[in-house]
């Protein structure tokens, strides 16, 4: 399947540079019939996506802040309680949202983050950060300076790395014999169940499953010992890997493998049906917005996300159907959405004059948003969700 020519998902455009917003790549996913890895066939150069103007800061979400604090404390309490002077390394540490909890407890740590602007924000939070793309060479540098790691962490990062084999080899070099690799990413099983095709964009070169993670890391002296579903990012999976035979395997592995078999994740027909579902969702969303436009309804967007770039460009939705998108991230405000050039406004714009409808592009934070916007709903405002089906939300369904 293909989602067609696509711009850089996080490449929000300055209005005076809109005429030069012409870079496109072919957003075409495929599944490997040998290892079951769902992957993009083409990806832009990493430097085009992760740089000193990277527009994603994890700490803008209070929900994610709580999640990563719990993630850090679980590792400290469950794995580090009996280890003398443990050392933890996080790949793609962003603004230090997780590592700052290790820093606060004087745990030796290092964040490896390729985007200089978010790494600078991490340092302000007291997080030691190295501005690099992680690789075998970087792993060797870290070992020489700090020694091997007791734990290697990554959150919504492993799926971003096209040269995953170099990363796996780097992990093999950096991790102690009794160390742990713990990472979480959007879960392919959730994408297939929800039809959430917006999880497919340039940064997500892979969507992992237990089947594919097992196959990928088996060649690098690592085996999966535990999996744990996570509610964040529209449904993620946390994988814990260790050296073969060092830790016993969790019963959750068998349950997850049964789920993946039930979902047909190694069956070609599953992905053919997924492709059809994506097309139907795209058509239905655009038709609803077109109808609202004909009715002269005021429609805005809620959350200028990377994921929304796929939806907007695949469906052909521009400022004629959505007047603006409200977002709380300062580096996005005043810019235009990649490819479709919908203006991005402050959250105060949304509050100053409630739109009739708001498209929930940040749908993975739906519970948090509906609780926050109870007044908007009470005044007759309506949200539009598009996964698992296109529908209108008129009340806080979680209240």
C-alpha positions as CSV (number, residue, x, y, z in Angstrom):
1,X,0.0,0.0,0.0
2,X,1.0,3.6,-0.3
3,X,-0.1,6.9,1.3
4,X,1.4,8.8,-1.6
5,X,3.9,11.7,-1.6
6,X,4.5,12.9,1.9
7,X,6.4,15.9,3.5
8,X,8.5,15.7,6.7
9,X,5.9,15.0,9.4
10,X,7.4,17.4,11.9
11,X,8.5,19.9,9.3
12,X,6.1,22.7,10.3
13,X,6.6,25.6,7.8
14,X,7.3,29.3,8.4
15,X,4.6,31.2,6.4
16,X,7.3,33.1,4.5
17,X,8.8,29.8,3.3
18,X,5.6,28.1,2.3
19,X,6.5,28.4,-1.4
20,X,9.6,26.2,-0.7
21,X,7.8,23.5,1.1
22,X,8.2,21.1,-1.8
23,X,10.2,18.1,-0.4
24,X,8.2,14.8,-0.6
25,X,9.0,11.1,-0.2
26,X,6.9,8.1,-1.0
27,X,5.2,6.9,2.2
28,X,4.9,3.2,1.4
29,X,4.9,0.6,4.1
30,X,5.5,-3.1,3.6
31,X,5.8,-6.3,5.7
32,X,8.8,-8.7,5.6
33,X,7.6,-12.2,5.0
34,X,10.6,-13.6,6.8
35,X,10.7,-11.6,10.1
36,X,7.2,-10.0,10.1
37,X,8.7,-6.5,10.5
38,X,6.3,-3.8,9.3
39,X,8.5,-1.1,7.8
40,X,8.7,1.9,5.4
41,X,10.3,1.2,2.1
42,X,11.7,4.8,1.9
43,X,12.7,7.2,4.6
44,X,14.1,10.7,4.5
45,X,17.7,11.2,5.8
46,X,17.6,11.3,9.6
47,X,19.1,14.8,9.6
48,X,16.0,16.1,7.8
49,X,13.9,14.9,10.7
50,X,16.0,15.3,13.9
51,X,17.9,18.6,14.1
52,X,18.2,21.8,16.1
53,X,14.7,22.9,15.2
54,X,13.0,19.6,16.1
55,X,9.5,20.6,17.2
56,X,8.6,17.8,19.7
57,X,9.1,18.3,23.5
58,X,7.8,15.4,25.6
59,X,7.2,17.5,28.7
60,X,4.4,19.5,27.0
61,X,2.1,16.6,27.9
62,X,1.3,16.2,31.6
63,X,0.1,12.7,30.9
64,X,3.4,11.6,29.4
65,X,5.3,13.2,32.3
66,X,3.4,11.0,34.7
67,X,4.0,8.0,32.5
68,X,7.7,8.4,32.3
69,X,8.1,9.1,36.0
70,X,6.4,5.7,36.6
71,X,8.6,4.1,34.0
72,X,11.8,5.5,35.7
73,X,10.7,4.5,39.2
74,X,9.8,1.0,38.2
75,X,13.3,0.5,36.8
76,X,14.9,2.1,39.9
77,X,12.9,0.0,42.4
78,X,12.6,-3.3,40.5
79,X,16.0,-3.6,38.8
80,X,18.4,-1.2,40.5
81,X,17.6,-1.6,44.2
82,X,20.4,-4.2,44.7
83,X,23.0,-2.9,42.1
84,X,26.0,-0.9,43.2
85,X,26.5,2.3,41.3
86,X,24.2,1.4,38.3
87,X,24.6,3.2,35.0
88,X,21.6,3.8,32.7
89,X,21.7,5.1,29.1
90,X,18.6,6.3,27.2
91,X,18.5,6.4,23.5
92,X,16.6,9.4,22.1
93,X,16.3,11.0,25.6
94,X,14.5,14.1,24.2
95,X,14.1,16.8,26.8
96,X,15.0,14.5,29.7
97,X,11.5,13.7,30.7
98,X,12.5,10.3,32.0
99,X,16.2,10.6,32.8
100,X,15.6,13.5,35.1
101,X,14.1,11.1,37.6
102,X,17.3,9.1,37.6
103,X,19.3,12.3,37.9
104,X,17.2,13.3,40.9
105,X,18.2,10.1,42.7
106,X,21.9,10.5,41.8
107,X,21.9,7.5,39.4
108,X,24.6,7.6,36.8
109,X,23.0,8.3,33.5
110,X,23.5,9.5,30.0
111,X,21.0,10.5,27.4
112,X,21.9,10.1,23.7
113,X,19.8,12.6,21.7
114,X,20.4,13.8,18.1
115,X,18.4,17.0,18.3
116,X,20.5,19.7,19.9
117,X,17.6,21.9,21.0
118,X,15.8,19.3,23.0
119,X,19.1,18.0,24.4
120,X,19.7,21.6,25.6
121,X,16.3,21.4,27.4
122,X,17.4,18.1,29.0
123,X,20.6,19.7,30.3
124,X,18.5,22.4,32.0
125,X,16.7,19.6,33.8
126,X,20.0,18.3,35.1
127,X,20.3,15.4,32.6
128,X,23.7,14.5,31.1
129,X,23.2,14.5,27.4
130,X,25.2,13.6,24.3
131,X,24.1,15.0,21.0
132,X,24.6,12.1,18.7
133,X,22.7,9.5,16.6
134,X,23.3,6.2,18.5
135,X,25.5,3.7,16.6
136,X,28.2,1.1,17.2
137,X,30.8,3.8,17.2
138,X,28.9,5.9,19.8
139,X,28.4,2.8,21.9
140,X,32.2,2.2,22.0
141,X,32.8,5.8,22.9
142,X,30.4,5.5,25.9
143,X,32.0,2.3,27.1
144,X,35.4,3.8,27.0
145,X,34.3,6.9,29.0
146,X,31.6,5.4,31.3
147,X,31.8,1.6,31.2
148,X,29.0,-0.7,30.2
149,X,25.4,0.0,31.0
150,X,23.2,-1.8,33.5
151,X,20.1,-0.7,31.5
152,X,19.5,0.7,28.1
153,X,16.2,2.5,27.7
154,X,14.3,3.9,24.8
155,X,10.8,5.2,24.5
156,X,9.2,5.9,21.1
157,X,12.7,5.9,19.6
158,X,13.6,2.4,18.4
159,X,10.9,2.6,15.7
160,X,12.6,5.8,14.4
161,X,15.9,4.3,13.5
162,X,16.4,3.0,10.0
163,X,19.8,1.6,10.6
164,X,18.4,-0.7,13.3
165,X,21.1,-3.4,12.9
166,X,23.8,-0.9,13.8
167,X,21.8,0.1,16.8
168,X,21.3,-3.5,17.8
169,X,25.1,-4.1,17.5
170,X,25.7,-1.0,19.5
171,X,23.4,-2.2,22.3
172,X,25.2,-5.6,22.3
173,X,28.5,-3.7,22.9
174,X,27.2,-1.3,25.5
175,X,25.0,-3.6,27.6
176,X,26.4,-5.6,30.5
177,X,26.1,-9.3,30.5
178,X,23.4,-9.1,33.2
179,X,22.0,-5.9,31.9
180,X,18.5,-5.1,30.4
181,X,17.3,-3.4,27.3
182,X,13.8,-1.9,27.9
183,X,12.1,-0.1,25.2
184,X,8.5,0.9,24.2
185,X,7.1,1.9,20.9
186,X,3.7,2.1,19.2
187,X,2.4,-1.5,18.8
188,X,1.5,-2.9,15.4
189,X,-1.3,-4.9,16.9
190,X,-3.0,-1.8,18.1
191,X,-2.6,-0.1,14.7
192,X,-4.2,-3.0,13.0
193,X,-7.1,-3.2,15.5
194,X,-7.8,0.5,15.5
195,X,-6.9,1.1,11.8
196,X,-4.8,4.0,13.1
197,X,-2.8,4.6,9.9
198,X,-1.5,8.0,11.2
199,X,1.1,6.0,13.2
200,X,2.7,5.6,9.8
201,X,4.9,8.6,9.0
202,X,8.6,9.3,8.3
203,X,9.9,8.9,11.8
204,X,8.1,5.6,12.3
205,X,10.3,3.6,10.0
206,X,9.1,0.4,11.9
207,X,6.0,-0.7,13.7
208,X,7.0,-3.5,16.0
209,X,5.4,-6.7,17.2
210,X,6.6,-9.4,19.5
211,X,7.2,-11.5,16.5
212,X,9.5,-9.0,14.8
213,X,11.3,-7.8,17.9
214,X,12.2,-11.5,18.7
215,X,13.5,-12.0,15.2
216,X,15.4,-8.7,15.1
217,X,17.4,-9.1,18.3
218,X,18.0,-12.8,18.3
219,X,21.1,-12.2,16.1
220,X,22.5,-9.8,18.7
221,X,22.7,-12.0,21.8
222,X,19.4,-10.8,23.2
223,X,16.0,-12.4,23.9
224,X,12.7,-11.0,24.9
225,X,11.9,-11.9,28.5
226,X,8.8,-9.7,29.1
227,X,6.2,-7.6,27.3
228,X,3.8,-5.1,28.8
229,X,1.0,-3.2,26.9
230,X,1.0,0.6,27.5
231,X,-1.9,3.0,26.9
232,X,0.3,5.8,25.7
233,X,0.6,6.9,22.0
234,X,-2.6,5.2,21.0
235,X,-1.4,1.8,22.3
236,X,2.2,0.8,22.8
237,X,4.2,-2.2,23.9
238,X,7.1,-2.2,26.3
239,X,9.7,-4.9,25.6
240,X,12.3,-6.1,28.1
241,X,15.2,-8.0,26.6
242,X,18.2,-9.7,28.3
243,X,21.1,-12.0,27.5
244,X,19.8,-15.6,26.7
245,X,19.2,-17.6,29.9
246,X,20.0,-14.8,32.3
247,X,16.3,-14.0,33.2
248,X,13.3,-16.2,33.1
249,X,10.6,-15.4,30.5
250,X,7.3,-13.9,31.5
251,X,4.0,-15.7,31.0
252,X,2.9,-12.5,29.1
253,X,5.0,-13.6,26.1
254,X,2.7,-16.6,25.3
255,X,-0.4,-14.5,25.7
256,X,0.9,-11.8,23.3
257,X,2.0,-14.4,20.8
258,X,-1.6,-15.9,20.9
259,X,-2.9,-12.4,20.3
260,X,-0.7,-11.8,17.3
261,X,-1.7,-15.1,15.9
262,X,-5.4,-14.2,16.4
263,X,-4.8,-10.9,14.6
264,X,-3.2,-12.7,11.7
265,X,0.0,-10.6,12.0
266,X,1.9,-13.1,9.8
267,X,-0.9,-13.3,7.2
268,X,-0.7,-11.2,4.0
269,X,-4.5,-10.9,3.9
270,X,-4.5,-9.0,7.2
271,X,-2.5,-6.1,5.6
272,X,-4.7,-6.1,2.5
273,X,-7.7,-5.6,4.7
274,X,-5.9,-2.9,6.7
275,X,-5.1,-1.0,3.4
276,X,-8.9,-1.1,2.5
277,X,-9.8,0.2,6.0
278,X,-7.3,3.1,5.7
279,X,-8.9,4.2,2.4
280,X,-12.4,4.0,3.8
281,X,-11.4,6.1,6.9
282,X,-9.8,8.7,4.7
283,X,-12.8,9.0,2.5
284,X,-15.2,9.2,5.4
285,X,-13.2,11.9,7.2
286,X,-12.9,14.1,4.2
287,X,-16.6,13.7,3.3
288,X,-17.7,14.7,6.8
289,X,-15.5,17.8,6.7
290,X,-16.7,18.7,3.3
291,X,-20.3,18.4,4.5
292,X,-19.6,20.6,7.5
293,X,-18.0,23.2,5.1
294,X,-21.1,23.2,3.0
295,X,-23.1,23.8,6.2
296,X,-20.7,26.8,6.9
297,X,-19.6,25.2,10.2
298,X,-16.5,26.6,11.9
299,X,-14.0,23.6,12.1
300,X,-10.6,23.7,13.8
301,X,-8.1,21.1,14.6
302,X,-6.8,20.1,18.1
303,X,-3.1,19.2,18.3
304,X,-0.6,19.8,15.4
305,X,0.9,16.3,15.7
306,X,3.4,14.5,13.5
307,X,0.7,11.9,12.9
308,X,-1.7,14.6,11.6
309,X,0.6,15.2,8.7
310,X,-0.2,11.7,7.3
311,X,-3.9,12.2,7.8
312,X,-4.0,15.7,6.2
313,X,-1.9,14.9,3.2
314,X,-3.4,11.4,2.5
315,X,-6.9,12.7,2.8
316,X,-6.3,16.0,1.0
317,X,-7.5,18.2,3.8
318,X,-6.4,21.8,3.8
319,X,-7.4,25.2,5.2
320,X,-10.6,25.2,3.1
321,X,-11.9,22.4,5.4
322,X,-10.0,23.2,8.7
323,X,-9.5,26.9,9.5
324,X,-6.6,26.4,11.9
325,X,-5.1,23.8,14.3
326,X,-4.7,24.8,18.0
327,X,-1.5,23.6,19.7
328,X,0.3,24.4,22.9
329,X,3.9,24.0,21.6
330,X,5.5,27.4,21.1
331,X,7.8,26.3,18.3
332,X,4.8,25.2,16.2
333,X,2.6,28.3,16.8
334,X,2.5,30.7,13.9
335,X,3.7,28.1,11.4
336,X,1.8,26.0,8.8
337,X,1.2,22.3,8.6
338,X,3.6,20.4,6.3
339,X,2.3,20.1,2.8
340,X,-1.3,21.3,3.5
341,X,-0.5,24.7,5.0
342,X,-3.2,24.9,7.7
343,X,-2.3,27.7,10.1
344,X,-1.2,26.6,13.7
345,X,-2.6,28.9,16.4
346,X,-2.1,29.1,20.1
347,X,-4.4,27.3,22.5
348,X,-5.8,30.7,23.5
349,X,-7.2,31.1,20.0
350,X,-9.3,27.9,20.6
351,X,-10.5,29.3,24.0
352,X,-11.3,32.8,22.7
353,X,-13.8,31.6,20.1
354,X,-14.8,28.0,20.4
355,X,-15.2,26.3,17.0
356,X,-18.3,24.3,16.2
357,X,-16.2,21.2,15.6
358,X,-12.6,20.3,16.6
359,X,-10.8,17.5,14.8
360,X,-9.0,15.4,17.4
361,X,-5.6,15.0,15.8
362,X,-4.1,14.3,19.2
363,X,-6.5,11.4,19.6
364,X,-4.0,9.4,21.6
365,X,-4.6,11.9,24.5
366,X,-8.3,11.8,24.0
367,X,-9.2,11.0,27.7
368,X,-6.9,13.8,28.9
369,X,-8.3,16.3,26.3
370,X,-12.0,15.5,26.9
371,X,-11.5,16.0,30.7
372,X,-9.8,19.3,30.0
373,X,-12.3,20.6,27.5
374,X,-15.5,19.8,29.4
375,X,-16.6,23.5,29.1
376,X,-16.2,23.4,25.3
377,X,-18.4,20.3,25.2
378,X,-20.9,21.8,27.6
379,X,-21.3,24.9,25.4
380,X,-22.2,22.7,22.4
381,X,-18.7,22.1,20.9
382,X,-18.1,18.8,19.3
383,X,-14.9,16.8,18.7
384,X,-14.4,14.6,15.6
385,X,-12.4,11.4,16.1
386,X,-11.4,9.2,13.2
387,X,-10.1,6.0,14.8
388,X,-11.4,3.3,15.0
389,X,-14.2,5.0,13.0
390,X,-15.1,8.5,11.9
391,X,-17.6,9.9,14.5
392,X,-18.6,13.0,16.4
393,X,-18.1,13.3,20.2
394,X,-20.7,15.6,21.8
395,X,-20.1,14.8,25.5
396,X,-17.2,13.7,27.7
397,X,-17.6,9.9,27.3
398,X,-15.1,9.3,30.1
399,X,-17.0,11.3,32.8
